[in-house]
Amino acid sequence: MGLSRADVLKKELQIATFEDLLRHFPYKYIDRTRFYKIREIEPELPHVQVIARLTHKELLGEKHTKRLIFQAQDDTGVMELAWFQGIRWVEKALIPGKAYIIFGKPTFFNGKVQMAHPEIEPYSAEVLQRKGNLTLQPAYSSTEKLKPFSLDSKGIQKLVATLLEQYAKDIHENLPLYIINRFKLVSRVEAYRNIHFPEDAAALNEARHRLKFEELFLLQLKLLKTKLHRTNKFKGNIFGTVGNYFNEFYHHKLPFELTNSQKKVLKEIRQDTQRGVQMNRLLQGDVGSGKTVVALMSMLIAIDNGFQTCIMAPTEILANQHYQTIKSLVGDDFVEVALLTGSTKPKARKILHERLESGDLKILIGTHALIEDKVQYKNLGLVVIDEQHRFGVEQRARLWRKNSIPPHILVMTATPIPRTLAMTLYGDLDISIIDELPAGRKPIETHHLYENQRLRMFGFMKQEIAKGRQIYVVYPLIQESEKLDLKNLEDGAAVMSHEFPAPDYNISIVHGKLKPHEKDYEMQRFIKHETQIMVATTVIEVGVNIPNASVMIIENAERFGLSQLHQLRGRVGRGAEQSYCILMSSHKLSADGRKRLSTMVKTNNGFEIAEIDLELRGPGNIEGTQQSGVLDLKIANIVTDQQLLIQIRQCVEGIFEADPQLALPENQILHHSLQSKDQGLSWDKIS
């Protein structure tokens, strides 16, 4: 293979090694066993194969519009074959009067079958025999830039065939025999042969199953090995006692009863922090499920054991909100709490640094200003990270280095992640779930209205405002985009001002183009109840907690993803009053759009919503997965292969329980698979 071909293959398809080429799986298979008669060809057939004799040819058109036309005939009819490129070569190669095997996509013009640029080869008994042996022909994705290098689907097929012919003996097994037997898997060589050149549909299914299994198995092996390694390597601070801070808060300050779900999670955290091993736990819970209280109570246990704690949030608004929530829960003279963000004044910052280093400051809340090198703790024992997917692994690691023994880490997210995705994305973290809302919270009522029901919506808004409630109205875009005919925020605000005129009503307008202080000013007006309606883009999605806001109206709701709709809905329902979410849409809805909106009306359960979102969008588009690198799956799919993933996870957990170091002879192969990045295909670069 020439250097220039190798180079373009790497640039276009990221294929640089033999292994990459072998793992460039066909995206579909074409059945080449069936031969059609010309009369049997239907317009909806994707590809057909015909044996016909070329009868007549003619060259039509001028210099730039030249085309070569051949008539092809069998005993049932005539079809037309056309070439617009490579005409001279085709004309030389094809002989009128000879029979050929013709393969391509049929089209119809004036009731006649036509085929442009078909694959064509001389007909003979041997060729027919060979075609009979190859039932399903692989089709590979390629690009325009690869075609001049003869690296279209056919060219890639030839490369793969040569590779398998010459190097099949070097494809070593990477799973132990007992796993292969237990799960009835075909061998690795057989799997690679049959994924590219399947003998039949059954062989293809077995090959797929084996390669999916292997991919998910090695991923789980790596994740659980990391978890085990961290458990053994990083000793954790022991929170041996539950003392005055925790007890005083629990018995005298907590204004409500904890849910069973919250108690269960606290127990899990309590067990983690007593074992002498560093905790890494992901806490999932819907908006409003009470994660902050669980985090605070965990922090109080750390403080009871002589440690400092901190909460890191992705934005100043969210950090401020955590600060307000925690201050209102603990009161003024119970435990020292401080806020550190980019807006903290130098003088306040200096005092804060001193109190932190002396150990007097017990709870520090802030943005990633908390991980700056100049922020020094006396004894940091527990770090709470909110909205995990906004912080990279590197930022987490910088927090670990803030203490000689790494602090315990509690990661919180209000984006419910389906179980299988969490198992894959956060497979190295332990997972806790709060899946019930605090007592007294009424589920939000969700309604879907169409454009012609707008007056009904205005009437409902006026009723709620008359009761003293506040309303969010959210738009997908700020300004009219020519491509998308959307009710934009500026038009929307004008309509609202007309429908809700001053001085009876006041409106706040918030969007991403405002300067931070302008945005803050408008937010504050709404928080102080100086305005009844907030017209906004999605900037309000994460953060603000306004118990008095009881209605969320989402314009062009069909333009939003399911998880985003769910996050927006979670902005209301913070108080004891009944809250509502109204989804406005046009009548023109795609099947997916319709399913998203009906899902929102049907359920408030974030995990159910996340599962459906995963089915509709696929794992690559769920927030936080793109930058993880974990989900670079070539053949497995965590939506359709959920059962397999769960089965594999349990199997790998069992292996590590019995043999943590993978030292047993039968597990040596797994030890080797973990060591070698290429998972057992140690070949040279393609070039």
Secondary structure in CASP SS format (residue, H / E / C, confidence):
PFRMAT SS
TARGET T0000
AUTHOR 0000-0000-0000
METHOD secondary structure of the structure
MODEL  1
M C 1.00
G C 1.00
L H 1.00
S H 1.00
R H 1.00
A H 1.00
D H 1.00
V H 1.00
L H 1.00
K H 1.00
K H 1.00
E H 1.00
L H 1.00
Q C 1.00
I C 1.00
A C 1.00
T E 1.00
F H 1.00
E H 1.00
D H 1.00
L H 1.00
L H 1.00
R C 1.00
H C 1.00
F C 1.00
P C 1.00
Y C 1.00
K E 1.00
Y E 1.00
I E 1.00
D E 1.00
R C 1.00
T C 1.00
R C 1.00
F C 1.00
Y E 1.00
K C 1.00
I H 1.00
R H 1.00
E H 1.00
I C 1.00
E C 1.00
P C 1.00
E C 1.00
L C 1.00
P C 1.00
H C 1.00
V E 1.00
Q E 1.00
V E 1.00
I E 1.00
A E 1.00
R E 1.00
L E 1.00
T E 1.00
H E 1.00
K E 1.00
E E 1.00
L E 1.00
L E 1.00
G C 1.00
E C 1.00
K C 1.00
H C 1.00
T C 1.00
K C 1.00
R E 1.00
L E 1.00
I E 1.00
F E 1.00
Q E 1.00
A E 1.00
Q E 1.00
D C 1.00
D C 1.00
T C 1.00
G C 1.00
V E 1.00
M E 1.00
E E 1.00
L E 1.00
A E 1.00
W E 1.00
F C 1.00
Q C 1.00
G C 1.00
I H 1.00
R H 1.00
W H 1.00
V H 1.00
E H 1.00
K H 1.00
A H 1.00
L C 1.00
I C 1.00
P C 1.00
G C 1.00
K C 1.00
A E 1.00
Y E 1.00
I E 1.00
I E 1.00
F E 1.00
G E 1.00
K C 1.00
P E 1.00
T E 1.00
F E 1.00
F E 1.00
N C 1.00
G C 1.00
K E 1.00
V E 1.00
Q E 1.00
M E 1.00
A E 1.00
H C 1.00
P C 1.00
E E 1.00
I E 1.00
E E 1.00
P E 1.00
Y C 1.00
S C 1.00
A H 1.00
E H 1.00
V H 1.00
L H 1.00
Q H 1.00
R H 1.00
K H 1.00
G H 1.00
N H 1.00
L C 1.00
T C 1.00
L E 1.00
Q E 1.00
P E 1.00
A E 1.00
Y C 1.00
S C 1.00
S C 1.00
T C 1.00
E H 1.00
K H 1.00
L H 1.00
K H 1.00
P H 1.00
F H 1.00
S C 1.00
L C 1.00
D C 1.00
S H 1.00
K H 1.00
G H 1.00
I H 1.00
Q H 1.00
K H 1.00
L H 1.00
V H 1.00
A H 1.00
T H 1.00
L H 1.00
L H 1.00
E H 1.00
Q H 1.00
Y H 1.00
A H 1.00
K H 1.00
D H 1.00
I C 1.00
H C 1.00
E C 1.00
N C 1.00
L C 1.00
P C 1.00
L H 1.00
Y H 1.00
I H 1.00
I H 1.00
N H 1.00
R H 1.00
F C 1.00
K C 1.00
L C 1.00
V C 1.00
S C 1.00
R H 1.00
V H 1.00
E H 1.00
A H 1.00
Y H 1.00
R H 1.00
N H 1.00
I H 1.00
H H 1.00
F C 1.00
P C 1.00
E C 1.00
D C 1.00
A H 1.00
A H 1.00
A H 1.00
L H 1.00
N H 1.00
E H 1.00
A H 1.00
R H 1.00
H H 1.00
R H 1.00
L H 1.00
K H 1.00
F H 1.00
E H 1.00
E H 1.00
L H 1.00
F H 1.00
L H 1.00
L H 1.00
Q H 1.00
L H 1.00
K H 1.00
L H 1.00
L H 1.00
K H 1.00
T H 1.00
K H 1.00
L H 1.00
H H 1.00
R H 1.00
T H 1.00
N H 1.00
K H 1.00
F C 1.00
K E 1.00
G C 1.00
N C 1.00
I C 1.00
F C 1.00
G C 1.00
T C 1.00
V C 1.00
G C 1.00
N H 1.00
Y H 1.00
F H 1.00
N H 1.00
E H 1.00
F H 1.00
Y H 1.00
H H 1.00
H H 1.00
K H 1.00
L C 1.00
P C 1.00
F C 1.00
E C 1.00
L C 1.00
T C 1.00
N H 1.00
S H 1.00
Q H 1.00
K H 1.00
K H 1.00
V H 1.00
L H 1.00
K H 1.00
E H 1.00
I H 1.00
R H 1.00
Q H 1.00
D H 1.00
T C 1.00
Q C 1.00
R C 1.00
G C 1.00
V E 1.00
Q C 1.00
M C 1.00
N E 1.00
R E 1.00
L E 1.00
L E 1.00
Q E 1.00
G E 1.00
D C 1.00
V C 1.00
G C 1.00
S C 1.00
G C 1.00
K H 1.00
T H 1.00
V H 1.00
V H 1.00
A H 1.00
L H 1.00
M H 1.00
S H 1.00
M H 1.00
L H 1.00
I H 1.00
A H 1.00
I H 1.00
D H 1.00
N C 1.00
G C 1.00
F C 1.00
Q E 1.00
T E 1.00
C E 1.00
I E 1.00
M E 1.00
A C 1.00
P C 1.00
T C 1.00
E H 1.00
I H 1.00
L H 1.00
A H 1.00
N H 1.00
Q H 1.00
H H 1.00
Y H 1.00
Q H 1.00
T H 1.00
I H 1.00
K H 1.00
S H 1.00
L H 1.00
V H 1.00
G C 1.00
D C 1.00
D C 1.00
F C 1.00
V C 1.00
E C 1.00
V E 1.00
A E 1.00
L E 1.00
L E 1.00
T C 1.00
G C 1.00
S C 1.00
T C 1.00
K C 1.00
P H 1.00
K H 1.00
A H 1.00
R H 1.00
K H 1.00
I H 1.00
L H 1.00
H H 1.00
E H 1.00
R H 1.00
L H 1.00
E H 1.00
S H 1.00
G C 1.00
D C 1.00
L C 1.00
K C 1.00
I E 1.00
L E 1.00
I E 1.00
G E 1.00
T C 1.00
H H 1.00
A H 1.00
L H 1.00
I H 1.00
E C 1.00
D C 1.00
K C 1.00
V C 1.00
Q C 1.00
Y C 1.00
K C 1.00
N C 1.00
L E 1.00
G E 1.00
L E 1.00
V E 1.00
V E 1.00
I E 1.00
D E 1.00
E C 1.00
Q H 1.00
H H 1.00
R H 1.00
F C 1.00
G C 1.00
V H 1.00
E H 1.00
Q H 1.00
R H 1.00
A H 1.00
R H 1.00
L H 1.00
W H 1.00
R C 1.00
K C 1.00
N C 1.00
S C 1.00
I C 1.00
P C 1.00
P C 1.00
H E 1.00
I E 1.00
L E 1.00
V E 1.00
M E 1.00
T E 1.00
A C 1.00
T C 1.00
P C 1.00
I C 1.00
P C 1.00
R H 1.00
T H 1.00
L H 1.00
A H 1.00
M H 1.00
T H 1.00
L H 1.00
Y C 1.00
G C 1.00
D C 1.00
L C 1.00
D E 1.00
I E 1.00
S E 1.00
I E 1.00
I E 1.00
D C 1.00
E C 1.00
L C 1.00
P C 1.00
A C 1.00
G C 1.00
R C 1.00
K C 1.00
P C 1.00
I C 1.00
E E 1.00
T E 1.00
H E 1.00
H E 1.00
L E 1.00
Y E 1.00
E H 1.00
N H 1.00
Q H 1.00
R H 1.00
L H 1.00
R H 1.00
M H 1.00
F H 1.00
G H 1.00
F H 1.00
M H 1.00
K H 1.00
Q H 1.00
E H 1.00
I H 1.00
A H 1.00
K C 1.00
G C 1.00
R C 1.00
Q E 1.00
I E 1.00
Y E 1.00
V E 1.00
V E 1.00
Y C 1.00
P C 1.00
L C 1.00
I C 1.00
Q C 1.00
E C 1.00
S C 1.00
E C 1.00
K C 1.00
L C 1.00
D C 1.00
L C 1.00
K C 1.00
N C 1.00
L H 1.00
E H 1.00
D H 1.00
G H 1.00
A H 1.00
A H 1.00
V H 1.00
M H 1.00
S H 1.00
H H 1.00
E H 1.00
F C 1.00
P C 1.00
A C 1.00
P C 1.00
D C 1.00
Y C 1.00
N C 1.00
I E 1.00
S E 1.00
I E 1.00
V E 1.00
H C 1.00
G C 1.00
K C 1.00
L C 1.00
K C 1.00
P H 1.00
H H 1.00
E H 1.00
K H 1.00
D H 1.00
Y H 1.00
E H 1.00
M H 1.00
Q H 1.00
R H 1.00
F H 1.00
I H 1.00
K C 1.00
H C 1.00
E C 1.00
T C 1.00
Q C 1.00
I E 1.00
M E 1.00
V E 1.00
A E 1.00
T C 1.00
T H 1.00
V H 1.00
I H 1.00
E C 1.00
V C 1.00
G C 1.00
V C 1.00
N C 1.00
I C 1.00
P C 1.00
N C 1.00
A E 1.00
S E 1.00
V E 1.00
M E 1.00
I E 1.00
I E 1.00
E C 1.00
N C 1.00
A H 1.00
E H 1.00
R H 1.00
F C 1.00
G C 1.00
L H 1.00
S H 1.00
Q H 1.00
L H 1.00
H H 1.00
Q H 1.00
L H 1.00
R H 1.00
G C 1.00
R C 1.00
V C 1.00
G C 1.00
R C 1.00
G C 1.00
A C 1.00
E C 1.00
Q C 1.00
S C 1.00
Y E 1.00
C E 1.00
I E 1.00
L E 1.00
M E 1.00
S E 1.00
S C 1.00
H C 1.00
K C 1.00
L C 1.00
S C 1.00
A H 1.00
D H 1.00
G H 1.00
R H 1.00
K H 1.00
R H 1.00
L H 1.00
S H 1.00
T H 1.00
M H 1.00
V H 1.00
K H 1.00
T C 1.00
N C 1.00
N C 1.00
G H 1.00
F H 1.00
E H 1.00
I H 1.00
A H 1.00
E H 1.00
I H 1.00
D H 1.00
L H 1.00
E H 1.00
L H 1.00
R H 1.00
G C 1.00
P H 1.00
G H 1.00
N H 1.00
I C 1.00
E C 1.00
G C 1.00
T C 1.00
Q H 1.00
Q H 1.00
S H 1.00
G C 1.00
V C 1.00
L C 1.00
D C 1.00
L C 1.00
K C 1.00
I C 1.00
A C 1.00
N C 1.00
I C 1.00
V C 1.00
T C 1.00
D C 1.00
Q H 1.00
Q H 1.00
L H 1.00
L H 1.00
I H 1.00
Q H 1.00
I H 1.00
R H 1.00
Q H 1.00
C H 1.00
V H 1.00
E H 1.00
G H 1.00
I H 1.00
F H 1.00
E H 1.00
A H 1.00
D C 1.00
P C 1.00
Q C 1.00
L C 1.00
A C 1.00
L C 1.00
P H 1.00
E H 1.00
N H 1.00
Q H 1.00
I H 1.00
L H 1.00
H H 1.00
H H 1.00
S H 1.00
L H 1.00
Q H 1.00
S C 1.00
K C 1.00
D C 1.00
Q C 1.00
G C 1.00
L C 1.00
S C 1.00
W C 1.00
D C 1.00
K E 1.00
I C 1.00
S C 1.00
END
